[in-house]
Amino acid sequence: MTDSKEASNKAYWSANVRLIIITLCIWATVSYGFGMLLRPWLMGIHIGGADMGFWFAQQGSIYTFVVLIFFYAWKMNRLDKKFGLEE
């Protein structure tokens, strides 16, 4: 394998791992942070008849997960095209 190919592979996987870490941090913040740890501070804010901490624990985290799935797929498609790995 040539040096440029190895550098390209390392750059691709570095970008891929960075994207995974970012999405996992968002997931953890929304599911554990907003739903459990920050709930006492979010209780004063109401969304749809429930406090914001409860809303994030029940519905907001699900919406966020769905958005993260589409965001990850979109970013990976762009990353694959950038490195010439598209299907």
N, CA and C atoms as an extended XYZ file, in Angstrom:
261
Properties=species:S:1:pos:R:3:atomname:S:1:resname:S:1:resid:I:1 pbc="F F F"
N         0.843       -1.177        0.000 N   MET     1
C         0.000        0.000        0.000 CA  MET     1
C         0.887        1.239        0.000 C   MET     1
N         0.528        2.213       -0.792 N   THR     2
C         1.348        3.413       -0.899 CA  THR     2
C         1.109        4.315        0.308 C   THR     2
N         2.037        5.253        0.500 N   ASP     3
C         1.935        6.172        1.631 CA  ASP     3
C         0.718        7.076        1.526 C   ASP     3
N         0.381        7.502        0.305 N   SER     4
C        -0.785        8.372        0.146 CA  SER     4
C        -2.079        7.622        0.452 C   SER     4
N        -2.126        6.340        0.100 N   LYS     5
C        -3.307        5.523        0.396 CA  LYS     5
C        -3.444        5.312        1.903 C   LYS     5
N        -2.329        5.067        2.579 N   GLU     6
C        -2.364        4.909        4.038 CA  GLU     6
C        -2.790        6.202        4.713 C   GLU     6
N        -2.281        7.327        4.236 N   ALA     7
C        -2.667        8.626        4.806 CA  ALA     7
C        -4.152        8.887        4.578 C   ALA     7
N        -4.645        8.514        3.399 N   SER     8
C        -6.064        8.686        3.100 CA  SER     8
C        -6.923        7.807        4.012 C   SER     8
N        -6.495        6.572        4.212 N   ASN     9
C        -7.229        5.667        5.108 CA  ASN     9
C        -7.242        6.187        6.534 C   ASN     9
N        -6.104        6.682        7.006 N   LYS    10
C        -6.034        7.225        8.373 CA  LYS    10
C        -6.918        8.452        8.518 C   LYS    10
N        -6.926        9.316        7.512 N   ALA    11
C        -7.775       10.512        7.557 CA  ALA    11
C        -9.251       10.124        7.555 C   ALA    11
N        -9.598        9.128        6.746 N   TYR    12
C       -10.988        8.666        6.691 CA  TYR    12
C       -11.440        8.128        8.048 C   TYR    12
N       -10.637        7.251        8.642 N   TRP    13
C       -11.031        6.664        9.916 CA  TRP    13
C       -10.980        7.674       11.050 C   TRP    13
N       -10.087        8.626       10.960 N   SER    14
C       -10.053        9.682       11.962 CA  SER    14
C       -11.341       10.508       11.910 C   SER    14
N       -11.768       10.861       10.708 N   ALA    15
C       -13.023       11.611       10.548 CA  ALA    15
C       -14.217       10.764       10.979 C   ALA    15
N       -14.195        9.479       10.674 N   ASN    16
C       -15.279        8.576       11.055 CA  ASN    16
C       -15.378        8.464       12.577 C   ASN    16
N       -14.261        8.262       13.243 N   VAL    17
C       -14.267        8.141       14.711 CA  VAL    17
C       -14.687        9.457       15.354 C   VAL    17
N       -14.236       10.578       14.802 N   ARG    18
C       -14.646       11.887       15.330 CA  ARG    18
C       -16.159       12.051       15.235 C   ARG    18
N       -16.741       11.654       14.120 N   LEU    19
C       -18.193       11.743       13.939 CA  LEU    19
C       -18.917       10.843       14.932 C   LEU    19
N       -18.416        9.650       15.145 N   ILE    20
C       -19.024        8.737       16.113 CA  ILE    20
C       -18.964        9.320       17.517 C   ILE    20
N       -17.834        9.893       17.894 N   ILE    21
C       -17.695       10.485       19.229 CA  ILE    21
C       -18.648       11.655       19.404 C   ILE    21
N       -18.775       12.492       18.385 N   ILE    22
C       -19.697       13.633       18.473 CA  ILE    22
C       -21.132       13.150       18.648 C   ILE    22
N       -21.561       12.172       17.839 N   THR    23
C       -22.942       11.695       17.958 CA  THR    23
C       -23.178       10.994       19.292 C   THR    23
N       -22.198       10.257       19.800 N   LEU    24
C       -22.356        9.622       21.109 CA  LEU    24
C       -22.426       10.645       22.233 C   LEU    24
N       -21.673       11.729       22.121 N   CYS    25
C       -21.742       12.786       23.139 CA  CYS    25
C       -23.108       13.467       23.130 C   CYS    25
N       -23.629       13.718       21.945 N   ILE    26
C       -24.973       14.299       21.860 CA  ILE    26
C       -25.997       13.335       22.444 C   ILE    26
N       -25.887       12.056       22.090 N   TRP    27
C       -26.798       11.040       22.624 CA  TRP    27
C       -26.751       11.001       24.144 C   TRP    27
N       -25.546       10.972       24.722 N   ALA    28
C       -25.402       10.892       26.180 CA  ALA    28
C       -25.932       12.154       26.848 C   ALA    28
N       -25.665       13.311       26.264 N   THR    29
C       -26.145       14.566       26.843 CA  THR    29
C       -27.664       14.607       26.872 C   THR    29
N       -28.277       14.214       25.781 N   VAL    30
C       -29.740       14.269       25.707 CA  VAL    30
C       -30.381       13.209       26.595 C   VAL    30
N       -29.897       11.967       26.500 N   SER    31
C       -30.572       10.899       27.234 CA  SER    31
C       -30.282       10.943       28.731 C   SER    31
N       -29.021       11.067       29.098 N   TYR    32
C       -28.681       11.073       30.521 CA  TYR    32
C       -28.683       12.471       31.108 C   TYR    32
N       -28.158       13.423       30.369 N   GLY    33
C       -28.067       14.781       30.884 CA  GLY    33
C       -29.423       15.433       31.057 C   GLY    33
N       -30.151       15.614       29.943 N   PHE    34
C       -31.437       16.297       30.007 CA  PHE    34
C       -32.505       15.463       30.684 C   PHE    34
N       -32.486       14.165       30.484 N   GLY    35
C       -33.531       13.303       31.031 CA  GLY    35
C       -33.380       12.995       32.505 C   GLY    35
N       -32.130       12.940       33.017 N   MET    36
C       -31.920       12.545       34.414 CA  MET    36
C       -31.141       13.572       35.228 C   MET    36
N       -29.931       13.877       34.790 N   LEU    37
C       -29.054       14.713       35.602 CA  LEU    37
C       -29.509       16.163       35.694 C   LEU    37
N       -29.977       16.728       34.603 N   LEU    38
C       -30.403       18.127       34.594 CA  LEU    38
C       -31.897       18.299       34.829 C   LEU    38
N       -32.600       17.229       35.132 N   ARG    39
C       -34.049       17.319       35.303 CA  ARG    39
C       -34.470       18.309       36.380 C   ARG    39
N       -33.813       18.369       37.535 N   PRO    40
C       -34.250       19.365       38.539 CA  PRO    40
C       -34.209       20.804       38.016 C   PRO    40
N       -33.249       21.128       37.141 N   TRP    41
C       -33.171       22.483       36.612 CA  TRP    41
C       -34.143       22.712       35.462 C   TRP    41
N       -34.596       21.650       34.826 N   LEU    42
C       -35.508       21.777       33.693 CA  LEU    42
C       -36.973       21.667       34.092 C   LEU    42
N       -37.241       21.445       35.373 N   MET    43
C       -38.630       21.237       35.809 CA  MET    43
C       -39.492       22.484       35.663 C   MET    43
N       -38.888       23.657       35.669 N   GLY    44
C       -39.665       24.892       35.560 CA  GLY    44
C       -40.118       25.206       34.151 C   GLY    44
N       -39.546       24.555       33.178 N   ILE    45
C       -39.897       24.801       31.783 CA  ILE    45
C       -40.879       23.714       31.336 C   ILE    45
N       -42.020       24.125       30.788 N   HIS    46
C       -43.058       23.159       30.415 CA  HIS    46
C       -43.194       23.064       28.897 C   HIS    46
N       -43.300       21.825       28.414 N   ILE    47
C       -43.530       21.549       26.990 CA  ILE    47
C       -44.688       20.562       26.911 C   ILE    47
N       -45.752       20.962       26.260 N   GLY    48
C       -46.890       20.070       26.060 CA  GLY    48
C       -47.506       19.546       27.348 C   GLY    48
N       -47.533       20.330       28.390 N   GLY    49
C       -48.146       19.927       29.646 CA  GLY    49
C       -47.237       19.166       30.593 C   GLY    49
N       -46.011       18.912       30.227 N   ALA    50
C       -45.058       18.208       31.090 CA  ALA    50
C       -43.800       19.057       31.234 C   ALA    50
N       -43.077       18.830       32.329 N   ASP    51
C       -41.834       19.593       32.471 CA  ASP    51
C       -40.811       19.106       31.452 C   ASP    51
N       -39.855       19.959       31.143 N   MET    52
C       -38.914       19.686       30.060 CA  MET    52
C       -38.041       18.457       30.333 C   MET    52
N       -37.656       18.217       31.581 N   GLY    53
C       -36.860       17.033       31.905 CA  GLY    53
C       -37.616       15.752       31.610 C   GLY    53
N       -38.890       15.706       31.991 N   PHE    54
C       -39.723       14.545       31.703 CA  PHE    54
C       -39.915       14.393       30.198 C   PHE    54
N       -40.143       15.521       29.509 N   TRP    55
C       -40.342       15.477       28.063 CA  TRP    55
C       -39.123       14.898       27.373 C   TRP    55
N       -37.901       15.329       27.767 N   PHE    56
C       -36.696       14.790       27.154 CA  PHE    56
C       -36.549       13.307       27.459 C   PHE    56
N       -36.880       12.890       28.664 N   ALA    57
C       -36.752       11.478       29.023 CA  ALA    57
C       -37.737       10.618       28.234 C   ALA    57
N       -38.915       11.139       27.922 N   GLN    58
C       -39.939       10.340       27.267 CA  GLN    58
C       -39.981       10.503       25.757 C   GLN    58
N       -39.891       11.739       25.267 N   GLN    59
C       -40.075       11.967       23.837 CA  GLN    59
C       -38.895       12.660       23.178 C   GLN    59
N       -38.319       13.612       23.852 N   GLY    60
C       -37.234       14.396       23.260 CA  GLY    60
C       -36.034       13.552       22.894 C   GLY    60
N       -35.725       12.573       23.726 N   SER    61
C       -34.571       11.721       23.420 CA  SER    61
C       -34.843       10.867       22.185 C   SER    61
N       -36.067       10.410       22.015 N   ILE    62
C       -36.408        9.608       20.833 CA  ILE    62
C       -36.292       10.453       19.569 C   ILE    62
N       -36.819       11.678       19.605 N   TYR    63
C       -36.697       12.568       18.455 CA  TYR    63
C       -35.228       12.842       18.140 C   TYR    63
N       -34.446       13.061       19.190 N   THR    64
C       -33.022       13.326       18.999 CA  THR    64
C       -32.323       12.124       18.386 C   THR    64
N       -32.644       10.916       18.834 N   PHE    65
C       -32.022        9.706       18.293 CA  PHE    65
C       -32.337        9.557       16.805 C   PHE    65
N       -33.569        9.802       16.411 N   VAL    66
C       -33.951        9.693       15.003 CA  VAL    66
C       -33.184       10.727       14.175 C   VAL    66
N       -33.094       11.953       14.681 N   VAL    67
C       -32.338       12.992       13.977 CA  VAL    67
C       -30.867       12.598       13.878 C   VAL    67
N       -30.301       12.030       14.945 N   LEU    68
C       -28.908       11.599       14.923 CA  LEU    68
C       -28.663       10.496       13.893 C   LEU    68
N       -29.612        9.592       13.730 N   ILE    69
C       -29.471        8.529       12.731 CA  ILE    69
C       -29.379        9.126       11.333 C   ILE    69
N       -30.289       10.052       11.011 N   PHE    70
C       -30.263       10.674        9.692 CA  PHE    70
C       -29.025       11.547        9.517 C   PHE    70
N       -28.627       12.273       10.557 N   PHE    71
C       -27.431       13.108       10.501 CA  PHE    71
C       -26.191       12.246       10.251 C   PHE    71
N       -26.068       11.136       10.964 N   TYR    72
C       -24.916       10.256       10.804 CA  TYR    72
C       -24.864        9.674        9.389 C   TYR    72
N       -25.995        9.229        8.888 N   ALA    73
C       -26.037        8.664        7.529 CA  ALA    73
C       -25.663        9.721        6.494 C   ALA    73
N       -26.175       10.944        6.648 N   TRP    74
C       -25.869       12.025        5.721 CA  TRP    74
C       -24.381       12.371        5.751 C   TRP    74
N       -23.821       12.498        6.962 N   LYS    75
C       -22.401       12.839        7.088 CA  LYS    75
C       -21.509       11.712        6.563 C   LYS    75
N       -21.873       10.462        6.815 N   MET    76
C       -21.071        9.344        6.319 CA  MET    76
C       -21.116        9.267        4.794 C   MET    76
N       -22.260        9.551        4.193 N   ASN    77
C       -22.334        9.579        2.725 CA  ASN    77
C       -21.417       10.656        2.159 C   ASN    77
N       -21.397       11.833        2.795 N   ARG    78
C       -20.504       12.903        2.349 CA  ARG    78
C       -19.049       12.516        2.556 C   ARG    78
N       -18.757       11.873        3.680 N   LEU    79
C       -17.390       11.441        3.967 CA  LEU    79
C       -16.940       10.372        2.975 C   LEU    79
N       -17.822        9.435        2.661 N   ASP    80
C       -17.500        8.398        1.677 CA  ASP    80
C       -17.216        9.000        0.301 C   ASP    80
N       -18.031        9.973       -0.098 N   LYS    81
C       -17.804       10.627       -1.391 CA  LYS    81
C       -16.479       11.389       -1.387 C   LYS    81
N       -16.173       12.037       -0.290 N   LYS    82
C       -14.936       12.808       -0.183 CA  LYS    82
C       -13.707       11.918       -0.372 C   LYS    82
N       -13.765       10.698        0.162 N   PHE    83
C       -12.631        9.792        0.087 CA  PHE    83
C       -12.777        8.758       -1.036 C   PHE    83
N       -13.788        8.906       -1.890 N   GLY    84
C       -13.962        8.020       -3.030 CA  GLY    84
C       -14.396        6.613       -2.646 C   GLY    84
N       -15.187        6.485       -1.613 N   LEU    85
C       -15.628        5.168       -1.141 CA  LEU    85
C       -17.129        4.963       -1.283 C   LEU    85
N       -17.787        5.825       -2.058 N   GLU    86
C       -19.236        5.686       -2.205 CA  GLU    86
C       -19.580        4.410       -2.955 C   GLU    86
N       -20.796        3.955       -2.726 N   GLU    87
C       -21.225        2.693       -3.347 CA  GLU    87
C       -21.622        2.897       -4.787 C   GLU    87
